[in-house]
Amino acid sequence: MHSILICDDQPDIVNALKIYLTPEGYTLHTAHTGAQAVETVKNEEIDLVLLDIMMPVMDGITAAA
């Protein structure tokens, strides 16, 4: 199954996305900063990243670059 990284600094948004995606059988990873997202992509096989733009430590635009 495909692997998705959910990255958002607001836990409620991360949890809501997990509620919708878990029943579909995706492998889910989470991060709460852009820096955590970059590390996760380096260490895991990720097929799709759902990435917030405005986050602490490293914003989503910088993380995606």
DSSP file (Angstrom, degrees, kcal/mol; ACC not computed):
  #  RESIDUE AA STRUCTURE BP1 BP2  ACC     N-H-->O    O-->H-N    N-H-->O    O-->H-N    TCO  KAPPA ALPHA  PHI   PSI    X-CA   Y-CA   Z-CA
    1    1 A M              0   0    0      0, 0.0    25,-0.1     0, 0.0     2,-0.1   0.000 360.0 360.0 360.0 158.8    0.0    0.0    0.0
    2    2 A H        -     0   0    0      1,-0.1    25,-2.5    44,-0.0     2,-0.4  -0.361 360.0-132.2 -76.3 153.5    1.1    3.6   -0.5
    3    3 A S  E     -a   27   0A   0     23,-0.2    44,-2.4    -2,-0.1    45,-1.5  -0.907  19.1-167.1-112.7 132.6    2.7    5.7    2.2
    4    4 A I  E     -ab  28  48A   0     23,-3.0    25,-2.6    -2,-0.4     2,-0.6  -0.960  10.8-151.2-123.0 135.3    1.6    9.2    3.0
    5    5 A L  E     -ab  29  49A   0     43,-2.7    45,-3.2    -2,-0.4     2,-0.6  -0.931  10.0-161.7-103.3 123.1    3.3   11.8    5.2
    6    6 A I  E     -ab  30  50A   0     23,-3.0    25,-2.1    -2,-0.6     2,-0.5  -0.926  11.4-177.6-103.9 120.0    1.0   14.3    6.9
    7    7 A C  E     +ab  31  51A   0     43,-3.2    45,-2.3    -2,-0.6     2,-0.3  -0.944  21.5 128.8-127.3 113.3    2.8   17.4    8.0
    8    8 A D        -     0   0    0     23,-1.8     6,-0.1    -2,-0.5    47,-0.1  -0.965  51.6-136.6-157.5 144.2    1.0   20.2    9.9
    9    9 A D  S    S+     0   0    0     -2,-0.3    23,-0.1    45,-0.3     3,-0.1   0.539  88.0  81.9 -82.0  -5.3    1.8   22.0   13.2
   10   10 A Q    >>  -     0   0    0      1,-0.1     4,-1.8     2,-0.0     3,-1.0  -0.880  67.7-156.7-103.0 110.0   -1.9   21.7   14.3
   11   11 A P  H 3> S+     0   0    0      0, 0.0     4,-2.8     0, 0.0     5,-0.2   0.809  90.4  61.4 -56.1 -32.6   -2.6   18.3   15.8
   12   12 A D  H 3> S+     0   0    0      2,-0.2     4,-2.1     1,-0.2     5,-0.1   0.884 105.5  46.9 -62.9 -37.6   -6.3   18.6   15.1
   13   13 A I  H <> S+     0   0    0     -3,-1.0     4,-2.4     2,-0.2     5,-0.2   0.922 112.4  49.4 -69.7 -43.9   -5.6   18.8   11.4
   14   14 A V  H  X S+     0   0    0     -4,-1.8     4,-2.2     1,-0.2    -2,-0.2   0.937 113.1  47.6 -59.2 -46.7   -3.2   15.8   11.5
   15   15 A N  H  X S+     0   0    0     -4,-2.8     4,-2.1     1,-0.2    -1,-0.2   0.887 109.9  52.3 -63.8 -39.8   -5.8   13.8   13.4
   16   16 A A  H  X S+     0   0    0     -4,-2.1     4,-1.7     2,-0.2    -1,-0.2   0.925 110.6  47.4 -63.2 -44.0   -8.6   14.6   11.1
   17   17 A L  H  X S+     0   0    0     -4,-2.4     4,-2.3     1,-0.2     5,-0.2   0.888 110.2  52.9 -64.7 -37.6   -6.6   13.6    8.0
   18   18 A K  H  X S+     0   0    0     -4,-2.2     4,-2.5     1,-0.2    -1,-0.2   0.890 105.1  55.5 -63.5 -38.4   -5.6   10.3    9.8
   19   19 A I  H  < S+     0   0    0     -4,-2.1    -1,-0.2     1,-0.2    -2,-0.2   0.901 113.9  40.3 -60.4 -41.2   -9.3    9.6   10.5
   20   20 A Y  H  < S+     0   0    0     -4,-1.7     4,-0.3     1,-0.1    -2,-0.2   0.836 121.6  40.3 -77.1 -33.3  -10.1    9.9    6.8
   21   21 A L  H ><>S+     0   0    0     -4,-2.3     5,-1.1    -5,-0.2     3,-0.8   0.775  98.9  70.8 -91.9 -27.5   -7.0    8.1    5.5
   22   22 A T  G ><5S+     0   0    0     -4,-2.5     3,-1.9     1,-0.2    -1,-0.1   0.917  96.1  52.2 -59.1 -46.5   -6.6    5.2    7.9
   23   23 A P  G 3 5S+     0   0    0      0, 0.0    -1,-0.2     0, 0.0    -2,-0.1   0.746 100.5  64.6 -63.8 -19.5   -9.6    3.2    6.7
   24   24 A E  G < 5S-     0   0    0     -3,-0.8    -2,-0.2    -4,-0.3    -3,-0.1   0.565 115.0-115.2 -80.2  -7.4   -8.4    3.4    3.2
   25   25 A G  T < 5 +     0   0    0     -3,-1.9    -3,-0.2    -4,-0.4     2,-0.1   0.555  61.1 150.3  90.7   8.3   -5.3    1.3    4.2
   26   26 A Y      < -     0   0    0     -5,-1.1     2,-0.6   -25,-0.1    -1,-0.3  -0.416  51.4-119.2 -71.7 148.7   -2.6    3.9    3.6
   27   27 A T  E     -a    3   0A   0    -25,-2.5   -23,-3.0    -2,-0.1     2,-0.4  -0.820  38.7-154.1 -83.2 122.6    0.6    3.7    5.7
   28   28 A L  E     -a    4   0A   0     -2,-0.6     2,-0.3   -25,-0.2   -23,-0.2  -0.846  19.5-178.6-110.8 136.9    0.6    7.1    7.5
   29   29 A H  E     -a    5   0A   0    -25,-2.6   -23,-3.0    -2,-0.4     2,-0.3  -0.928  13.9-153.8-122.0 150.7    3.6    9.1    8.9
   30   30 A T  E     +a    6   0A   0     -2,-0.3     2,-0.3   -25,-0.2   -23,-0.2  -0.942  15.1 175.0-129.1 151.6    3.2   12.4   10.7
   31   31 A A  E     -a    7   0A   0    -25,-2.1   -23,-1.8    -2,-0.3     3,-0.1  -0.974  18.5-159.9-146.3 154.0    5.4   15.4   11.2
   32   32 A H  S    S+     0   0    0     -2,-0.3     2,-0.3   -25,-0.2   -25,-0.1   0.399  77.2  38.3-119.2  -0.3    4.8   18.7   12.9
   33   33 A T  S  > S-     0   0    0     22,-0.1     4,-2.0     1,-0.1    24,-0.1  -0.957  82.3-114.1-140.7 161.0    7.5   20.9   11.4
   34   34 A G  H  > S+     0   0    0     24,-1.4     4,-2.4    22,-0.8     5,-0.2   0.877 117.4  56.4 -61.2 -37.1    9.1   21.1    8.0
   35   35 A A  H  > S+     0   0    0      1,-0.2     4,-2.0     2,-0.2    -1,-0.2   0.903 106.8  48.7 -63.0 -41.1   12.4   19.9    9.5
   36   36 A Q  H  > S+     0   0    0      2,-0.2     4,-2.3     1,-0.2    -1,-0.2   0.884 109.9  53.0 -64.6 -37.7   10.6   16.7   10.8
   37   37 A A  H  X S+     0   0    0     -4,-2.0     4,-2.4     2,-0.2    -2,-0.2   0.922 107.7  50.2 -63.5 -44.1    9.0   16.2    7.3
   38   38 A V  H  X S+     0   0    0     -4,-2.4     4,-1.8     1,-0.2    -1,-0.2   0.922 111.6  48.5 -60.7 -44.3   12.4   16.4    5.6
   39   39 A E  H  X S+     0   0    0     -4,-2.0     4,-1.7     1,-0.2    -1,-0.2   0.896 110.6  51.2 -63.2 -40.5   13.9   13.8    8.0
   40   40 A T  H  X S+     0   0    0     -4,-2.3     4,-2.0     1,-0.2    -2,-0.2   0.915 109.1  49.9 -64.1 -42.7   10.9   11.5    7.5
   41   41 A V  H  < S+     0   0    0     -4,-2.4     5,-0.3     1,-0.2    -1,-0.2   0.852 110.6  51.3 -65.2 -33.6   11.3   11.7    3.7
   42   42 A K  H  < S+     0   0    0     -4,-1.8    -1,-0.2    -5,-0.2    -2,-0.2   0.848 119.8  34.6 -68.3 -33.7   15.0   10.9    4.0
   43   43 A N  H  < S+     0   0    0     -4,-1.7     2,-0.3    -5,-0.1    -2,-0.2   0.596 116.8  48.3-101.5 -13.4   14.3    7.9    6.2
   44   44 A E  S  < S-     0   0    0     -4,-2.0     2,-0.9    -5,-0.2   -15,-0.0  -0.885  82.2-110.7-128.0 156.3   11.1    6.4    4.9
   45   45 A E        -     0   0    0     -2,-0.3     2,-0.4    -3,-0.0    -3,-0.1  -0.796  44.6-176.0 -86.2 108.0    9.7    5.6    1.5
   46   46 A I        -     0   0    0     -2,-0.9   -42,-0.2    -5,-0.3     3,-0.1  -0.907  22.4-177.2-113.2 131.5    6.9    8.2    1.0
   47   47 A D  S    S+     0   0    0    -44,-2.4     2,-0.3    -2,-0.4   -43,-0.2   0.751  74.5  17.5 -94.9 -29.4    4.6    8.3   -2.0
   48   48 A L  E     -b    4   0A   0    -45,-1.5   -43,-2.7     2,-0.0     2,-0.5  -0.998  61.5-155.9-147.5 138.6    2.7   11.5   -1.1
   49   49 A V  E     -b    5   0A   0     -2,-0.3     2,-0.7   -45,-0.2   -43,-0.2  -0.975   2.6-162.3-118.5 123.9    3.3   14.4    1.2
   50   50 A L  E     -b    6   0A   0    -45,-3.2   -43,-3.2    -2,-0.5     2,-0.5  -0.920  28.5-175.7-100.2 108.3    0.4   16.5    2.6
   51   51 A L  E     -b    7   0A   0     -2,-0.7   -43,-0.2   -45,-0.2     2,-0.1  -0.927  24.0-142.9-124.4 121.5    2.3   19.6    3.7
   52   52 A D        -     0   0    0    -45,-2.3     3,-0.1    -2,-0.5     8,-0.1  -0.458  11.7-147.3 -70.7 149.5    1.2   22.7    5.5
   53   53 A I  S    S+     0   0    0      1,-0.2     7,-2.3     7,-0.2     2,-0.9   0.899  82.5  56.9 -86.8 -45.3    2.9   25.9    4.3
   54   54 A M  S    S+     0   0    0      5,-0.2   -45,-0.3     6,-0.1    -1,-0.2  -0.768  72.7 134.8 -98.5 100.6    3.0   28.0    7.6
   55   55 A M        -     0   0    0     -2,-0.9   -22,-0.1    -3,-0.1     2,-0.0  -0.945  52.5-101.9-139.1 158.5    4.8   26.0   10.3
   56   56 A P  S    S+     0   0    0      0, 0.0     2,-2.7     0, 0.0   -22,-0.8  -0.296  97.0  18.3 -75.0 168.0    7.5   26.6   12.9
   57   57 A V  S    S+     0   0    0    -24,-0.1     2,-0.3   -23,-0.1   -24,-0.1  -0.363 138.2   9.7  70.9 -60.3   11.2   25.7   12.5
   58   58 A M  S    S-     0   0    0     -2,-2.7   -24,-1.4     4,-0.0   -23,-0.1  -0.945  81.4-131.7-147.6 123.8   10.9   25.2    8.7
   59   59 A D     >  -     0   0    0     -2,-0.3     4,-2.3   -25,-0.1    -5,-0.2  -0.234  28.2-106.7 -73.4 167.3    8.0   26.3    6.6
   60   60 A G  H  > S+     0   0    0     -7,-2.3     4,-2.0     1,-0.2    -7,-0.2   0.819 116.5  55.8 -64.7 -33.7    6.4   24.0    4.1
   61   61 A I  H  > S+     0   0    0     -8,-0.5     4,-1.0     2,-0.2    -1,-0.2   0.929 110.9  44.4 -65.6 -44.4    7.8   25.9    1.1
   62   62 A T  H  4 S+     0   0    0     -9,-0.2     3,-0.5     1,-0.2    -2,-0.2   0.905 112.5  52.6 -65.8 -40.9   11.4   25.5    2.3
   63   63 A A  H  < S+     0   0    0     -4,-2.3    -1,-0.2     1,-0.2    -2,-0.2   0.865 109.8  48.8 -62.2 -36.5   10.8   21.9    3.2
   64   64 A A  H  <        0   0    0     -4,-2.0    -1,-0.2     1,-0.2    -2,-0.2   0.682 360.0 360.0 -78.5 -17.3    9.5   21.1   -0.3
   65   65 A A     <        0   0    0     -4,-1.0    -1,-0.2    -3,-0.5    -2,-0.2   0.486 360.0 360.0 -76.3 360.0   12.4   22.8   -2.0
